[in-house]
């Protein structure tokens, strides 16, 4: 089979920062903290930095940049040594870690830029929290906590500052001992390109998606089928009923028939709620059809971090009730292999069940 090129433009950048090196940079000279932040951070990020560490940082007037003449004179004076020690005492591990994360993210983003790292400066990249809008970024209001009041989880991302508010790229930052690792994925407009290749409409793309899904189901026969209608995430109307498009709906029913025929579980995935949708994956209209076919369901939070574990499960529980799902299933590992296992590839895996009413009585919900 002739190898096919990957259909979408992906640009990936990674950077690793050694925390002790950042500490040495920030403490080696008087007021280098101010020089470093002024050089690396945008105005928005500088305001965020000072808000985060209010009470730890000296007033802005004492951290402002000095001229080279002033620095040369201060180096030779005893007073400068005292000032340097005072300044160094203000460089806490939290400050170092935060700045190291920002530096690593910006370097990774520059490496991931389609036109190359040399085309961008550090201030051409802004690190923000997912779903902060352009107005908040400009006003310096972005970069809050990880979970919003509506239960949606917010993750860090980067934007390339360009004319119309910038192009968004995905960011992952990991702290491992003395190292900070940042990876940025700057993908092209994948959904738009896929829609164009399918014929230019969401309807045509959905048809192609569910055809590809059937091909996957037939080849793999997965015991758990997840993200069944994920394709709606980037569509023009995420709440649109699939029934509005006869051909799309027909392909969905066809795929449900196949999953039910071999006993696959359909995952009810709460991540859709985290991303602002009104229903989990899949929509209630799909769940009801699978239920009518004798289909079985399992639950998933699709967590990508500790802050997302069981997020919005109280809303998922309400969804089960309104959809008419009275039993949920889950996989568990048996002590011995079983010839009657639901999937011969996993002879110790078995499917267990629990009623939704029993679920409501579990200790988990008492703290919800």
Order of alpha helices (4+ residues) and beta strands (2+ residues): beta-alpha-alpha-alpha-alpha-alpha-alpha-alpha-beta-alpha-beta-beta-beta-alpha-alpha-beta-alpha-beta-alpha-alpha-beta-alpha-beta-beta-alpha
